[in-house]
Amino acid sequence: MIRLLRFSSLNLALSYIALSISLLVLFTTPLGIAWRKDIDEARTENLQQDVQRLSEIFSKLGANGLAAAIDAHLESPFGVDRVMLLADASLSRIAGNLPAWPPEIPASTGTHRFAIDPDGSLMQVVVIHTTLPGGYHLLVGREISRFKKVETLFWYGLAGAAVTVLLLGWLGGALIRRTLLSELHTIRQTASAIVRGDLSRRLPTQNAGDELDMLAQTLNRMLDQIEHLVHGVRNVSNAIAHDLRTPLAELRSHLEELSLTRPSPEETFAEIEIAVADVDRVIGIFNALLRLAEIDTGARRAGFVQVDVAEVAAEAAEFYRPVAELNGIRLVFESSNKLEVSGDPLLLAQAIGNLIENALKYAQKNGTITVEVGQRPDASVEVAVADDGPGIPDEEKSKVTERFYRGDASRGTPGVGLGLSLVAAVAKLHGGSLELSDNRPGLRARLVLTRTA
């Protein structure tokens, strides 16, 4: 049973055949019932009219006149399929095309069915038995099988339709199977090439707009994303190895020097502090990567609450204002009103803090950093952090959100190139984006968040 429910070209063809035959049955069953009912009603009505007409002849002309009328009617072209019999009170034949009173017909009046063999061929008839004044008995009937040929042709047509459905179902299933197998063969070849390491292979598309072409386009987009992620993991792995090598090498050098020189306790503790700083740098890299991985999986989305972005940004600006003042930088915060989004307050605070930290690194001495929170025309919330530093060249704006990427202007500043990557990941988690533009001079970074109703 479970195997029959599985999708395949054979099951699809069988389902098509079963559905088509069911529709034929649903169509022909009421048609056959209506046909039978209408024919029976029309036959009974005609027989009753014949009985009434013959009864009127009897009342006018008597038994002899009725016998003459019956014989004349049976000899006419209209009497071919008629059965008529006039009998006396003892059921002896007076006139008609039956040799004697049928033993199947009782003496009581009513409608009856029976078989006769007038010329060697069995014939089914339906008759109405009525009694006339003086004890006379009258049988008036017609052959039932008059429309047998029409019914036979109908059943032949129905059988032909069923056979046609079976053939079309079989041919359709074979055609679908052939088409699917061809597409699956192409998918299997592409998948095999990707397994062998050729991540650039894609499924052929014809832009036909059919389901299989849409599936191929979807798979190609998925493969593009997989290739991008694989290259990203590869680049991140190389960047991790490069960025961890320096602090680990410095840590080893300091410890080795301590082991060989055995300096005084003061120098030893100073070197230990340097080693701890190197370890903290390594731990910071791993913590940032773990946080990015957690954001990428969407696990933090389960803890979303209503957050006032203006309040979070104000707290972040207030937190970094002492640092800005120590560096002679003016930190300005501007916000219109309360702007709420559904999000993670800790991640939003960290993202806004990263933007402010990034601005503090590059802002000019006695310069200005502006933090603005506002609403866009599309109802989304924007947190803009602008500085007056060197900015980012246009050719690097699309790269600075890549993990561990550091532009030329950031070579001499502390950091590992994960700050803007984390901001972009937080923006994506909240259905928004990170936009970078020139502030002339400096950089304007916009954290765009989807506004909730």
C-alpha positions as CSV (number, residue, x, y, z in Angstrom):
1,M,0.0,0.0,0.0
2,I,2.8,2.4,0.9
3,R,4.6,1.6,-2.3
4,L,1.5,2.5,-4.3
5,L,1.3,5.9,-2.7
6,R,4.8,6.7,-3.7
7,F,5.2,9.1,-6.7
8,S,6.3,7.5,-9.9
9,S,5.4,7.6,-13.6
10,L,3.6,4.2,-13.2
11,N,1.6,5.4,-10.2
12,L,0.8,8.6,-12.0
13,A,-0.5,6.7,-15.1
14,L,-2.5,4.3,-12.9
15,S,-4.0,7.2,-11.1
16,Y,-4.9,8.9,-14.4
17,I,-6.5,5.6,-15.6
18,A,-8.4,5.1,-12.4
19,L,-9.7,8.7,-12.3
20,S,-10.7,8.6,-16.0
21,I,-12.6,5.3,-15.6
22,S,-14.3,6.6,-12.4
23,L,-15.4,9.6,-14.3
24,L,-16.8,7.4,-17.1
25,V,-18.7,5.4,-14.6
26,L,-20.0,8.5,-12.8
27,F,-21.1,9.8,-16.2
28,T,-22.7,6.6,-17.6
29,T,-24.5,5.3,-14.5
30,P,-27.0,8.2,-14.2
31,L,-27.3,8.2,-18.0
32,G,-28.1,4.5,-18.1
33,I,-30.6,4.9,-15.2
34,A,-32.3,7.8,-16.9
35,W,-32.4,6.0,-20.2
36,R,-34.0,2.9,-18.7
37,K,-36.5,5.0,-16.8
38,D,-37.5,7.2,-19.7
39,I,-37.9,4.2,-22.1
40,D,-40.0,2.3,-19.6
41,E,-42.2,5.3,-18.9
42,A,-42.6,6.0,-22.6
43,R,-43.4,2.4,-23.4
44,T,-46.0,2.2,-20.5
45,E,-47.6,5.5,-21.7
46,N,-47.9,4.2,-25.3
47,L,-49.4,0.9,-24.1
48,Q,-51.9,2.7,-22.0
49,Q,-52.9,4.9,-25.0
50,D,-53.3,1.7,-27.1
51,V,-55.5,0.2,-24.4
52,Q,-57.7,3.3,-24.1
53,R,-58.1,3.5,-27.9
54,L,-59.0,-0.2,-28.2
55,S,-61.4,0.0,-25.2
56,E,-63.2,2.9,-27.0
57,I,-63.5,0.8,-30.2
58,F,-65.0,-2.1,-28.1
59,S,-67.5,0.2,-26.5
60,K,-68.6,1.4,-29.9
61,L,-68.3,-1.7,-32.2
62,G,-68.4,-4.6,-29.7
63,A,-66.2,-7.6,-29.7
64,N,-66.4,-8.3,-33.4
65,G,-65.5,-4.7,-34.3
66,L,-62.5,-4.8,-31.8
67,A,-61.3,-8.1,-33.3
68,A,-61.4,-6.6,-36.8
69,A,-59.5,-3.4,-35.6
70,I,-56.8,-5.6,-33.9
71,D,-56.2,-7.7,-37.1
72,A,-56.1,-4.6,-39.2
73,H,-53.6,-2.9,-36.9
74,L,-51.4,-6.0,-36.8
75,E,-51.3,-6.2,-40.6
76,S,-50.2,-2.5,-40.9
77,P,-46.5,-1.3,-40.7
78,F,-47.2,0.0,-37.2
79,G,-47.9,-3.4,-35.8
80,V,-44.5,-5.0,-36.3
81,D,-43.4,-4.8,-32.7
82,R,-46.9,-5.0,-31.2
83,V,-48.4,-7.9,-29.2
84,M,-52.2,-8.0,-29.1
85,L,-54.7,-10.6,-28.0
86,L,-58.5,-10.5,-27.5
87,A,-60.0,-13.4,-25.5
88,D,-63.4,-14.3,-24.2
89,A,-64.3,-15.0,-20.6
90,S,-62.8,-18.5,-20.8
91,L,-59.5,-17.0,-22.1
92,S,-60.1,-18.5,-25.6
93,R,-58.5,-16.6,-28.4
94,I,-60.7,-14.4,-30.5
95,A,-58.2,-12.1,-32.4
96,G,-54.5,-11.1,-32.2
97,N,-51.0,-12.4,-33.0
98,L,-50.7,-14.8,-30.1
99,P,-51.9,-18.4,-30.7
100,A,-53.4,-18.7,-27.2
101,W,-53.6,-17.0,-23.9
102,P,-50.1,-17.1,-22.3
103,P,-50.0,-19.2,-19.2
104,E,-47.6,-16.7,-17.6
105,I,-50.4,-14.1,-17.5
106,P,-52.8,-14.4,-14.6
107,A,-56.5,-13.6,-14.8
108,S,-56.0,-10.4,-12.8
109,T,-55.3,-7.1,-14.6
110,G,-52.0,-5.3,-14.5
111,T,-48.6,-5.0,-16.3
112,H,-46.6,-8.2,-17.0
113,R,-43.4,-9.3,-18.7
114,F,-42.9,-12.6,-20.4
115,A,-41.1,-14.2,-23.4
116,I,-42.7,-15.4,-26.6
117,D,-41.4,-17.3,-29.6
118,P,-43.5,-16.2,-32.6
119,D,-41.1,-17.0,-35.4
120,G,-38.4,-19.1,-33.8
121,S,-36.6,-16.3,-32.1
122,L,-37.2,-15.6,-28.4
123,M,-38.6,-12.2,-27.8
124,Q,-39.1,-10.3,-24.5
125,V,-42.4,-8.4,-24.3
126,V,-44.2,-6.2,-21.7
127,V,-48.0,-6.3,-21.8
128,I,-50.9,-4.6,-20.1
129,H,-53.9,-6.9,-19.2
130,T,-57.3,-5.3,-18.9
131,T,-60.8,-6.7,-18.8
132,L,-63.7,-5.4,-20.9
133,P,-67.4,-5.5,-20.3
134,G,-68.9,-8.9,-20.9
135,G,-65.9,-10.7,-19.4
136,Y,-63.6,-10.2,-22.4
137,H,-59.8,-10.0,-21.8
138,L,-57.4,-7.8,-23.7
139,L,-53.6,-8.0,-23.9
140,V,-51.7,-5.1,-25.5
141,G,-47.9,-5.1,-25.4
142,R,-44.6,-4.2,-27.1
143,E,-41.3,-5.8,-27.6
144,I,-38.8,-4.8,-24.9
145,S,-35.7,-5.2,-27.0
146,R,-36.7,-2.6,-29.5
147,F,-33.9,-0.3,-28.4
148,K,-31.5,-3.1,-27.7
149,K,-29.3,-2.1,-30.6
150,V,-28.9,1.4,-29.3
151,E,-28.0,0.1,-25.9
152,T,-25.5,-2.3,-27.5
153,L,-23.9,0.6,-29.4
154,F,-23.8,2.6,-26.2
155,W,-21.9,-0.1,-24.3
156,Y,-19.6,-0.7,-27.2
157,G,-18.8,3.1,-27.2
158,L,-18.2,3.0,-23.4
159,A,-15.9,0.0,-23.8
160,G,-14.0,1.8,-26.6
161,A,-13.6,4.9,-24.4
162,A,-12.3,2.7,-21.5
163,V,-9.8,1.1,-23.9
164,T,-8.7,4.5,-25.2
165,V,-8.2,5.7,-21.6
166,L,-6.1,2.7,-20.8
167,L,-3.9,3.2,-23.9
168,L,-3.5,6.9,-23.3
169,G,-2.7,6.3,-19.7
170,W,-0.1,3.8,-20.6
171,L,1.4,6.0,-23.3
172,G,1.3,9.0,-21.1
173,G,3.0,7.1,-18.3
174,A,5.7,5.9,-20.6
175,L,6.3,9.4,-22.0
176,I,6.4,10.9,-18.5
177,R,8.8,8.2,-17.4
178,R,11.0,8.8,-20.3
179,T,11.0,12.6,-19.7
180,L,11.6,12.2,-16.0
181,L,14.4,9.7,-16.5
182,S,16.1,12.1,-18.9
183,E,15.9,15.0,-16.5
184,L,17.0,12.8,-13.6
185,H,20.0,11.5,-15.7
186,T,21.0,15.1,-16.2
187,I,20.7,15.9,-12.5
188,R,22.6,12.7,-11.6
189,Q,25.4,13.7,-14.0
190,T,25.6,17.2,-12.5
191,A,25.5,15.9,-8.9
192,S,28.3,13.4,-9.7
193,A,30.5,16.1,-11.2
194,I,29.9,18.2,-8.1
195,V,30.8,15.3,-5.8
196,R,34.0,14.9,-7.8
197,G,34.8,18.5,-6.9
198,D,33.6,20.5,-9.9
199,L,31.4,23.0,-8.1
200,S,30.9,25.1,-11.2
201,R,28.6,22.5,-12.9
202,R,25.0,23.6,-13.3
203,L,21.8,22.0,-14.7
204,P,20.9,23.1,-18.3
205,T,17.8,25.4,-18.5
206,Q,15.7,26.5,-21.4
207,N,13.7,29.3,-19.9
208,A,10.6,27.4,-21.0
209,G,8.7,28.2,-17.7
210,D,7.6,24.6,-17.1
211,E,7.9,22.8,-13.8
212,L,11.1,20.9,-14.6
213,D,12.8,24.1,-15.9
214,M,11.8,25.9,-12.7
215,L,13.2,23.0,-10.7
216,A,16.5,23.2,-12.6
217,Q,16.7,27.0,-12.0
218,T,16.0,26.5,-8.3
219,L,18.6,23.8,-8.0
220,N,21.1,26.0,-9.9
221,R,20.5,28.8,-7.3
222,M,21.0,26.3,-4.6
223,L,24.3,25.2,-6.2
224,D,25.4,28.8,-6.5
225,Q,24.7,29.3,-2.8
226,I,26.5,26.0,-1.9
227,E,29.5,27.1,-4.0
228,H,29.5,30.5,-2.4
229,L,29.4,28.9,1.1
230,V,32.1,26.4,0.3
231,H,34.4,29.1,-1.0
232,G,33.5,31.2,2.0
233,V,34.3,28.3,4.4
234,R,37.6,27.8,2.5
235,N,38.5,31.5,2.7
236,V,37.5,31.6,6.4
237,S,39.6,28.5,7.1
238,N,42.6,30.2,5.4
239,A,42.0,33.4,7.2
240,I,41.6,31.7,10.6
241,A,44.9,29.9,10.0
242,H,46.6,33.2,9.0
243,D,45.1,35.3,11.9
244,L,45.7,32.7,14.5
245,R,49.3,31.9,13.4
246,T,50.5,35.4,14.4
247,P,49.3,35.5,18.1
248,L,50.1,31.8,18.6
249,A,53.6,32.4,17.2
250,E,54.1,35.4,19.4
251,L,52.8,33.5,22.4
252,R,55.2,30.7,21.8
253,S,58.1,33.1,21.3
254,H,57.3,34.8,24.6
255,L,57.0,31.6,26.5
256,E,60.2,30.2,24.9
257,E,62.1,33.3,25.8
258,L,60.9,33.0,29.4
259,S,61.9,29.4,29.5
260,L,65.5,30.1,28.2
261,T,66.3,33.4,29.9
262,R,64.6,32.9,33.2
263,P,64.2,36.7,33.8
264,S,63.2,38.5,37.0
265,P,59.7,38.1,38.4
266,E,58.8,41.6,37.2
267,E,59.8,40.8,33.6
268,T,58.2,37.4,33.8
269,F,54.8,38.8,34.9
270,A,55.1,41.4,32.1
271,E,55.6,38.7,29.5
272,I,52.8,36.7,31.0
273,E,50.5,39.7,30.6
274,I,51.5,39.9,26.9
275,A,50.9,36.1,26.5
276,V,47.4,36.5,28.2
277,A,46.6,39.3,25.7
278,D,47.6,37.0,22.8
279,V,45.3,34.2,24.2
280,D,42.5,36.7,24.7
281,R,42.9,37.7,21.0
282,V,42.6,34.1,19.9
283,I,39.6,33.6,22.2
284,G,38.0,36.7,20.8
285,I,38.4,35.4,17.3
286,F,36.7,32.1,18.2
287,N,33.9,33.8,20.1
288,A,33.2,36.0,17.1
289,L,33.1,33.0,14.8
290,L,30.8,31.1,17.1
291,R,28.5,34.1,17.4
292,L,28.4,34.4,13.6
293,A,27.7,30.7,13.2
294,E,24.8,31.0,15.7
295,I,23.4,33.9,13.8
296,D,23.7,32.1,10.5
297,T,21.7,29.1,11.7
298,G,18.9,31.4,12.8
299,A,18.9,30.0,16.3
300,R,18.7,33.5,17.9
301,R,15.4,34.2,16.1
302,A,13.5,32.1,18.6
303,G,14.3,34.8,21.3
304,F,13.0,37.8,19.4
305,V,11.0,40.4,21.4
306,Q,9.8,43.9,20.7
307,V,12.9,46.2,20.9
308,D,13.1,50.0,20.8
309,V,16.0,50.5,18.4
310,A,16.3,54.2,19.4
311,E,16.8,53.2,23.0
312,V,19.4,50.5,22.2
313,A,21.3,52.9,20.0
314,A,21.1,55.7,22.6
315,E,22.6,53.3,25.2
316,A,25.4,52.2,22.8
317,A,26.2,55.9,22.1
318,E,26.3,56.7,25.8
319,F,28.6,53.7,26.4
320,Y,31.1,54.8,23.8
321,R,31.0,58.6,24.5
322,P,33.8,58.5,27.2
323,V,36.1,56.6,24.8
324,A,35.3,59.2,22.1
325,E,36.0,62.1,24.5
326,L,39.4,60.6,25.4
327,N,40.3,60.5,21.7
328,G,39.1,64.1,21.2
329,I,36.1,62.9,19.1
330,R,32.6,64.4,19.3
331,L,29.9,61.6,19.4
332,V,26.4,62.9,18.6
333,F,23.2,60.9,18.9
334,E,20.0,61.9,17.1
335,S,16.6,60.1,17.1
336,S,13.1,61.2,16.2
337,N,10.9,59.0,18.4
338,K,10.3,55.4,19.6
339,L,10.9,52.9,16.8
340,E,10.3,49.2,17.6
341,V,11.3,46.1,15.7
342,S,11.0,42.4,16.5
343,G,14.5,41.3,17.3
344,D,17.3,40.3,19.7
345,P,18.3,43.3,21.8
346,L,21.7,41.9,22.6
347,L,22.6,41.3,19.0
348,L,21.3,44.7,18.0
349,A,23.3,46.4,20.7
350,Q,26.4,44.5,19.6
351,A,25.9,45.4,15.9
352,I,25.4,49.1,16.7
353,G,28.4,49.0,19.0
354,N,30.5,47.4,16.3
355,L,29.6,50.3,13.9
356,I,30.5,52.9,16.6
357,E,33.8,51.1,17.3
358,N,34.6,51.0,13.6
359,A,33.9,54.7,13.4
360,L,36.1,55.4,16.4
361,K,39.0,53.7,14.7
362,Y,39.0,55.8,11.6
363,A,37.5,59.2,12.7
364,Q,39.8,62.2,12.5
365,K,41.3,63.8,15.6
366,N,38.8,66.3,16.9
367,G,36.3,64.9,14.4
368,T,32.7,64.0,14.7
369,I,30.8,60.7,14.8
370,T,27.0,60.9,14.3
371,V,24.6,58.1,15.3
372,E,21.1,58.6,13.8
373,V,18.0,56.5,14.2
374,G,15.0,57.1,11.9
375,Q,12.3,55.6,9.8
376,R,12.5,55.1,6.1
377,P,9.6,55.7,3.7
378,D,9.0,51.9,3.5
379,A,8.5,51.9,7.3
380,S,11.8,50.1,8.0
381,V,14.1,51.4,10.7
382,E,17.5,52.8,9.9
383,V,20.5,53.1,12.3
384,A,23.1,55.3,10.5
385,V,26.6,55.7,11.9
386,A,28.8,58.3,10.1
387,D,32.4,59.4,10.6
388,D,34.8,61.8,8.9
389,G,37.7,59.4,8.4
390,P,39.2,58.1,5.2
391,G,36.2,56.0,4.3
392,I,36.2,52.9,2.1
393,P,36.9,52.8,-1.6
394,D,34.0,51.8,-3.8
395,E,35.7,48.7,-5.0
396,E,36.1,47.5,-1.4
397,K,32.6,48.2,-0.1
398,S,31.3,44.8,-1.3
399,K,34.2,43.0,0.3
400,V,34.4,44.5,3.8
401,T,31.5,42.4,5.0
402,E,33.4,39.2,4.1
403,R,34.8,37.5,7.2
404,F,38.5,38.3,7.9
405,Y,38.7,40.8,5.1
406,R,40.8,43.9,6.0
407,G,41.2,46.7,3.5
408,D,44.4,48.8,3.0
409,A,43.2,51.5,5.4
410,S,42.8,49.0,8.3
411,R,46.2,47.3,8.1
412,G,47.6,49.3,11.0
413,T,44.5,49.2,13.2
414,P,43.6,46.4,15.7
415,G,41.0,43.8,14.7
416,V,40.6,40.7,12.7
417,G,38.0,41.7,10.1
418,L,34.9,40.3,11.7
419,G,33.1,43.5,12.9
420,L,31.2,44.4,9.8
421,S,30.6,40.7,9.0
422,L,28.8,40.4,12.3
423,V,26.8,43.6,11.6
424,A,25.7,42.2,8.2
425,A,24.8,38.9,9.7
426,V,22.6,40.6,12.4
427,A,20.9,42.7,9.8
428,K,20.1,39.6,7.6
429,L,18.8,37.8,10.7
430,H,16.4,40.7,11.3
431,G,15.2,40.8,7.6
432,G,17.3,43.8,6.8
433,S,20.7,44.7,5.4
434,L,23.9,46.7,5.9
435,E,24.4,49.6,3.5
436,L,27.7,51.4,3.1
437,S,28.1,54.8,1.4
438,D,30.4,57.8,1.3
439,N,30.0,60.5,3.9
440,R,32.3,62.9,2.1
441,P,34.6,62.6,4.0
442,G,34.3,59.4,5.8
443,L,31.9,56.4,5.8
444,R,28.2,56.2,6.5
445,A,27.1,52.8,7.6
446,R,23.3,52.1,7.6
447,L,21.9,49.2,9.6
448,V,18.4,48.7,8.0
449,L,15.9,46.7,10.0
450,T,12.4,45.5,9.1
451,R,9.7,47.4,11.1
452,T,7.0,45.4,12.8
453,A,3.4,46.7,12.9
